[in-house]
Amino acid sequence: APVAVALVAAVLAAAAGYVVDRWEPARPQPTHLAYLLDHDTRTARWVSVETSPGTWTARFVRDKADVNADFPMLPKGKLSVGPAEPTTIAPPEIAILADSITGAERTVRLRVTPRRPVRMLAVYGEIGNRRVVRASAGGRDVPAFLDRLDRFGLEFHAVPADGFELALVMTGPEPLRLRLID
């Protein structure tokens, strides 16, 4: 009997909370909307991870698309997307500090620098490319390959204004294509 009373009380409390806890202008419903700009193609779009975007977000996203290949920090699968106007935002920079070959391995030291205040700066290799065998960022070892993304990649949070050093040890002398995202 005490368990039944507790269960009924929990159901009544939940129902009461649902009735009085509604979204309103003073307490708007949380939403997710991100602006994606590809500097290489000069294209932009809005994206939301909401499966059924609310009224406000739906003004920006009308279609579905998988953007994970170009923006790996977003989930795989169809996300809510919509067109956006490209704007002038300074992209992050990458500079080669050193480049050497020893035997079959190439070591490249890079400086990755944001050109505006950012909370995170990500670096990703191409899908399926397993050439990176060792990596470090900001002096700390990082995984050389992310199985869940099928590529090299890292997300550096709390990025210093002068950026961070990225060292990559790779197989083969050919260039490695990287995508920078901030």
N, C-alpha and C positions, 0 to 999 in steps of 0.2 A: 504493500500500500504506500509506503513512503516514496518508493521509486516512481510510482504512478503519479503521485502528487507533485514530485519534483519535475517530471516530464511535462505535466499539464502546465505548471508554472513557467517552465522554460518556453513552451509554445506560446503561451499568452504574452510573456515578456517580449518575445521576438515579434509577434504580431503587432503589439503596441508600438514597438520601435519602428516597424515598417510603416505604420500609419502616420506617426508624427515626424519621421525622419525623411522628408521629401526634399528633392532638389528644387531650389527657388532662386530668384535673382541674387539674394543676399548670400546664398550658399549654392553656387553653380556646380553642376555635375563635372567631375574631372574629365579631361579629354587628352588625347595624344595626337599631336600633329608635328611633323618635322619637315623642314625645307632641305631638299637635296639638290646640290648644284654640282654638275660635272664640268670642271674647267676645260677638259680635253675636247668635249663636244659642244660646250656652251649651251647645254640644255639643263633645265631645272624642272623639278616636280615636287608636289606635296605628297607626303606619305603618312599613313596612320596605321597602327597595329590593331586598331579597333575593328572587329569583324562587322559590327553594325554601327557606323559612326553616328554620333548624336547630331542634332540639328545644326549646331554651330560648325562642327568639323565637316559635315556633309557638304557645306558650301564650297569646300576646297577639293574634296576627293569624290570622284564619281565612277571610277573604273577600278579594276583589280589587276595587279601585276606582281610578279616575283622580281624583286630588286636585289636579292641577296648576292648574286654573282658580282655586282658592282659595289654593293654596300654590305659587306659580310657581317657587320654588327647587328643588322636587322634580321629577323627570323626568316627562314626559308618558307616558301609558299606564297600564295596570292595575298597581297596586302592591299588596303584601300589606297588608291593613288589618284592624282589629278595634275593637270598642267600648272606650271608656275612660270613667271617671268624670270629670266636670268638676271642676276644683279651683280654688282661689282663687289666681290669679297676677295680679299687677298688670300690666295692659297698658301698652304705650308710650303717650305722650301726644303730641298735635300741637296747636300753638297758632299762630294767625295773628298775625304781627308787623306786617305791612303788606299792603295790598290796594289796587291802583290800576289804572285803565283809561286807556290812551293809544291813541286811535284804535280799531282793531279788536283790540288786544291787551290782555290782563289780566295783570298781574304780581302774584304772591302770594309773600310771604316768610313762611316757616313755621319754627317751632322744633320739631324732633322729638326727644323725650326719653324714654329708657328709665326705667322706674320700679323697676328692679332691675338688678343687674349682668348684662350680656349681652355676648356676643362679636360679635354681628352684629345690625343692625336694618335691615330691608328696607321699602321703600315701593313700592307698585305701583298703577298706575291700572287702569281697567277694560279688559277685552279689547276690542280693536278701536278704542279711543278714541285718536285722533291729535291731540287738541287741544294737547298740550304741544309747543311749537316750540323752546324753549330751557330748559335746566335747569342748576342748579349745586347742589352739596352740599358743605358745609364750605368754601366759597370756591373750589371747583374745578368746572369744567364737566363735566357728565356727559351721556351720550346722551339725547336727548329722546324717543326711541322705540326699543324693542328689537324688531327684526323677528322674531327667533326666538320671542318671547313674544307678539307682536302687541299690545303695550301699552307705556306708560311704566313704567319700573321701575329701581330701584337697590338694591344691597346695600352698606351702610356697615359695614365691619369695624373692630374696635378702637374701639368707640363710647365717646366720653368720657362721664363720669357726667352732665354737663349737656347731653348730646345734641349735635345739629348743626343748622345752619341750612340750609334747603332753599328755593331760589328757583325758581319756575316761571313761565315766560312762556307764556301760552295764548291760543288764539283763542276768542272768544266770552266773554260775561260770566257764563254759568251756572256753578254749582258743579261742581267736579271731585271725584268720589268716589275716595278713596284707601284702600288696605288697608295696615296696618302689621303687620309680622311681626317678632318677635324670638325 
